[in-house]
């Protein structure tokens, strides 16, 4: 799942993909192997100000229409705004990625009206109120996995009451959102415990601040940690990873699977000898 932030202020790639640059980045992510493209017009970094529906639409509309016209790929739109969701789904987007854990139930009504998909990410409040990167008190959760599951189930129940089919709802544990570094790591270490939610699991660890566990590392230098997190949760059976670095992540995942296949490795070895 490739991330395409059409924003001036996202924590890693803010300002890079506005206008024509965003279209070229969409081409690149899809060529690198993204099976889902997640387009967002509102930053979700800590303390980020809310962005109006009209501003979000101005940012995402050209790229959304371009991708839907030129590529055969699943498209999700990252928004918490019902008006933006309605526009995106009418245009042809396949699902809405809601990072607010359904703070606005009307969003679910819009998704239901279009019989579309809904990714519900766990979060405990508005991004504008969230403390700095991973600066959440360790006692904010008695048990982070148990509480995330409980709170997410409540959001899913609201979505279903608004008409969204259970099979159209996916789960994202919200790594880094209203969680400390240790909370986020615990969520990843125990990600298989979310299987009883009976929903597809999508995890977005890419370049996030919890990867600073071994020191202060800027987002530009967190690729190694991002890849390690993606490989770990893939081993645990998650359905998708949401990343900025599609090519590197796809290579890492493909080689992980390759290394486990002895017959494939034997063939590679034989062919390399012939070539040599």
C-alpha positions as CSV (number, residue, x, y, z in Angstrom):
1,X,0.0,0.0,0.0
2,X,1.8,3.1,-1.3
3,X,1.5,6.4,0.5
4,X,1.0,9.5,-1.5
5,X,0.7,12.6,0.7
6,X,-0.5,15.6,-1.3
7,X,0.2,17.9,1.5
8,X,2.7,20.7,2.3
9,X,3.4,19.5,5.9
10,X,3.4,15.7,6.3
11,X,6.2,14.6,8.6
12,X,8.3,12.8,6.0
13,X,7.3,13.9,2.4
14,X,5.4,17.1,3.0
15,X,5.5,19.4,0.0
16,X,7.1,16.9,-2.4
17,X,4.1,15.6,-4.3
18,X,1.9,18.6,-5.0
19,X,0.5,19.0,-8.5
20,X,2.4,17.3,-11.4
21,X,5.0,15.9,-9.1
22,X,2.2,13.9,-7.4
23,X,1.2,12.3,-10.7
24,X,4.7,11.2,-11.4
25,X,5.1,9.8,-7.9
26,X,1.8,7.9,-8.4
27,X,3.3,6.4,-11.6
28,X,6.5,5.5,-9.7
29,X,4.8,3.8,-6.7
30,X,2.6,1.7,-8.9
31,X,5.4,0.8,-11.2
32,X,7.4,-0.3,-8.1
33,X,4.6,-2.7,-7.1
34,X,2.0,-0.8,-5.0
35,X,-1.3,-2.7,-5.2
36,X,-3.1,0.0,-3.3
37,X,-2.5,3.7,-3.5
38,X,-3.5,5.8,-0.5
39,X,-3.9,9.4,-1.4
40,X,-4.2,12.0,1.4
41,X,-4.7,15.8,1.4
42,X,-4.5,16.4,5.1
43,X,-1.4,15.8,7.2
44,X,-1.9,13.5,10.2
45,X,1.4,14.4,12.0
46,X,1.1,15.5,15.6
47,X,-0.2,19.0,16.2
48,X,-1.2,19.3,12.5
49,X,-4.0,21.8,11.9
50,X,-7.3,20.6,10.4
51,X,-7.7,21.2,6.7
52,X,-11.0,22.1,5.2
53,X,-12.9,19.8,2.9
54,X,-12.4,22.3,0.0
55,X,-8.7,22.5,0.6
56,X,-8.3,18.7,0.7
57,X,-10.3,18.4,-2.5
58,X,-8.2,21.0,-4.2
59,X,-5.1,19.0,-3.4
60,X,-6.3,15.5,-4.1
61,X,-8.7,15.9,-7.1
62,X,-6.2,16.2,-9.9
63,X,-4.1,13.2,-8.7
64,X,-7.2,11.1,-7.8
65,X,-8.6,11.6,-11.3
66,X,-5.3,11.0,-12.9
67,X,-4.7,7.7,-11.1
68,X,-8.2,6.4,-11.7
69,X,-7.9,7.2,-15.4
70,X,-4.4,5.9,-16.1
71,X,-3.9,3.0,-13.7
72,X,-5.7,-0.2,-12.7
73,X,-5.0,-0.1,-9.0
74,X,-7.1,0.0,-5.8
75,X,-7.3,3.6,-4.6
76,X,-8.0,4.7,-1.0
77,X,-8.4,8.2,0.1
78,X,-7.0,9.2,3.6
79,X,-9.6,11.6,5.1
80,X,-11.7,12.0,8.2
81,X,-14.1,14.4,6.3
82,X,-17.4,13.0,5.0
83,X,-17.6,15.6,2.2
84,X,-14.2,14.6,0.9
85,X,-15.1,10.9,1.3
86,X,-18.3,11.4,-0.7
87,X,-16.4,13.2,-3.5
88,X,-13.6,10.6,-3.7
89,X,-16.0,7.6,-3.8
90,X,-18.2,9.3,-6.5
91,X,-15.0,9.8,-8.5
92,X,-14.2,6.1,-8.3
93,X,-12.0,5.6,-5.2
94,X,-12.5,2.1,-3.7
95,X,-12.2,2.8,0.0
96,X,-11.7,5.5,2.7
97,X,-8.8,5.4,5.1
98,X,-10.0,7.0,8.3
99,X,-7.3,7.7,10.9
100,X,-9.7,9.1,13.5
101,X,-11.3,5.7,14.4
102,X,-14.6,7.2,13.2
103,X,-14.7,10.4,15.1
104,X,-17.4,11.5,12.7
105,X,-20.0,8.7,12.2
106,X,-21.3,10.4,9.1
107,X,-18.2,9.2,7.4
108,X,-19.5,5.7,7.7
109,X,-22.9,6.7,6.3
110,X,-21.1,8.0,3.2
111,X,-19.1,4.8,2.8
112,X,-22.2,2.7,3.2
113,X,-24.1,4.8,0.6
114,X,-21.3,3.9,-1.9
115,X,-21.0,0.3,-0.8
116,X,-17.2,1.0,-0.5
117,X,-14.5,-0.1,1.9
118,X,-13.5,1.5,5.2
119,X,-10.2,1.3,6.9
120,X,-10.6,2.2,10.5
121,X,-7.4,3.1,12.2
122,X,-7.2,3.2,16.0
123,X,-6.7,6.6,17.5
124,X,-7.8,8.4,20.6
125,X,-8.2,12.0,19.5
126,X,-7.7,14.7,16.9
127,X,-4.2,15.0,15.4
128,X,-4.2,18.7,16.3
129,X,-4.3,17.8,20.0
130,X,-1.9,14.9,19.9
131,X,1.4,15.5,21.7
132,X,4.7,15.4,19.8
133,X,6.0,12.3,18.1
134,X,5.4,9.3,20.4
135,X,5.3,11.6,23.5
136,X,2.4,9.8,25.1
137,X,2.5,8.7,28.8
138,X,3.4,5.1,29.3
139,X,0.4,4.7,31.7
140,X,-2.0,5.9,29.0
141,X,-2.9,2.2,28.5
142,X,-3.2,-0.6,31.1
143,X,-2.8,-3.0,28.2
144,X,-2.4,-1.4,24.8
145,X,-3.5,-4.4,22.7
146,X,-6.6,-5.1,24.8
147,X,-7.7,-1.5,24.8
148,X,-7.0,-0.9,21.1
149,X,-9.2,-3.9,20.3
150,X,-12.0,-2.8,22.5
151,X,-12.0,0.8,21.2
152,X,-11.8,-0.3,17.6
153,X,-14.7,-2.7,18.0
154,X,-16.8,0.1,19.2
155,X,-16.0,2.1,16.1
156,X,-16.8,-0.8,13.9
157,X,-20.1,-1.3,15.6
158,X,-21.0,2.4,14.8
159,X,-19.9,1.9,11.2
160,X,-22.0,-1.2,10.8
161,X,-25.0,0.5,12.4
162,X,-24.6,3.2,9.7
163,X,-24.8,0.5,7.1
164,X,-21.2,-0.5,6.3
165,X,-20.9,-4.3,5.8
166,X,-18.6,-6.0,8.3
167,X,-16.6,-7.6,5.4
168,X,-15.9,-4.1,4.0
169,X,-14.1,-2.9,7.2
170,X,-10.4,-3.3,7.7
171,X,-8.4,-2.7,10.9
172,X,-5.3,-0.6,11.4
173,X,-3.8,-0.5,15.0
174,X,-2.6,3.0,14.5
175,X,1.1,2.7,15.2
176,X,2.4,6.0,16.4
177,X,-1.1,7.6,16.9
178,X,-1.7,8.5,20.5
179,X,0.9,5.9,21.5
180,X,4.3,6.0,23.0
181,X,7.3,4.2,21.4
182,X,6.8,1.2,23.7
183,X,3.1,1.1,23.0
184,X,3.7,1.0,19.2
185,X,6.4,-1.7,19.6
186,X,4.0,-3.7,21.7
187,X,1.3,-3.4,19.1
188,X,3.7,-4.7,16.4
189,X,5.1,-7.5,18.6
190,X,1.6,-8.7,19.4
191,X,0.0,-8.0,16.1
192,X,-1.3,-11.6,15.7
193,X,-3.5,-11.0,18.7
194,X,-5.7,-8.8,16.6
195,X,-6.7,-11.7,14.4
196,X,-9.8,-12.3,16.6
197,X,-11.2,-9.1,15.2
198,X,-11.9,-11.0,12.0
199,X,-10.9,-8.1,9.8
200,X,-8.1,-7.6,7.3
201,X,-5.1,-6.1,9.2
202,X,-3.2,-3.1,7.7
203,X,-0.1,-1.8,9.5
204,X,1.6,1.5,8.7
205,X,5.0,1.7,10.4
206,X,6.8,3.6,7.6
207,X,9.4,6.1,8.8
208,X,7.4,6.8,12.1
209,X,8.9,8.2,15.2
210,X,8.7,5.0,17.3
211,X,11.7,3.9,15.1
212,X,13.8,6.4,17.2
213,X,14.1,3.7,20.0
214,X,17.9,3.5,19.5
215,X,18.5,7.3,19.2
216,X,17.2,10.4,17.6
217,X,17.0,9.5,13.9
218,X,15.3,11.8,11.4
219,X,12.5,10.4,9.1
220,X,14.9,10.4,6.1
221,X,17.1,7.9,7.9
222,X,14.5,5.4,9.1
223,X,14.2,3.1,6.1
224,X,16.0,0.3,7.8
225,X,13.7,0.3,10.8
226,X,10.7,0.6,8.5
227,X,11.7,-2.5,6.5
228,X,12.4,-4.5,9.7
229,X,8.9,-3.6,11.0
230,X,7.3,-4.5,7.7
231,X,9.1,-7.9,7.5
232,X,8.1,-8.7,11.1
233,X,4.4,-8.0,10.7
234,X,4.3,-9.8,7.4
235,X,5.7,-12.8,9.2
236,X,2.8,-12.5,11.6
237,X,0.3,-12.6,8.8
238,X,-0.9,-9.0,8.3
239,X,-2.7,-8.4,5.0
240,X,-1.0,-5.2,3.9
241,X,1.7,-2.7,5.0
242,X,1.3,1.0,4.3
243,X,4.6,2.5,3.2
244,X,6.4,5.4,1.5
245,X,9.1,3.2,0.1
246,X,7.3,0.7,-2.1
247,X,10.3,-0.7,-4.1
248,X,12.5,-1.3,-1.1
249,X,9.7,-2.9,0.9
250,X,8.6,-5.1,-2.0
251,X,12.2,-6.3,-2.5
252,X,12.6,-7.1,1.2
253,X,9.3,-9.1,1.3
254,X,10.1,-11.0,-1.9
255,X,13.5,-12.0,-0.8
256,X,12.2,-13.0,2.6
257,X,9.8,-15.4,0.9
258,X,12.6,-16.5,-1.5
259,X,15.0,-17.4,1.2
260,X,12.5,-19.9,2.7
261,X,12.0,-21.8,-0.6
262,X,14.8,-24.3,-0.8
263,X,13.8,-25.6,-4.2
264,X,13.9,-22.1,-5.6
265,X,17.3,-21.4,-4.0
266,X,18.6,-24.6,-5.6
267,X,17.4,-23.5,-9.0
268,X,19.0,-20.1,-8.5
269,X,22.2,-21.7,-7.5
270,X,22.2,-24.0,-10.5
271,X,21.5,-21.2,-12.9
272,X,24.2,-19.0,-11.4
273,X,26.7,-21.8,-11.9
274,X,25.7,-22.1,-15.6
275,X,26.0,-18.4,-16.1
276,X,29.3,-18.3,-14.3
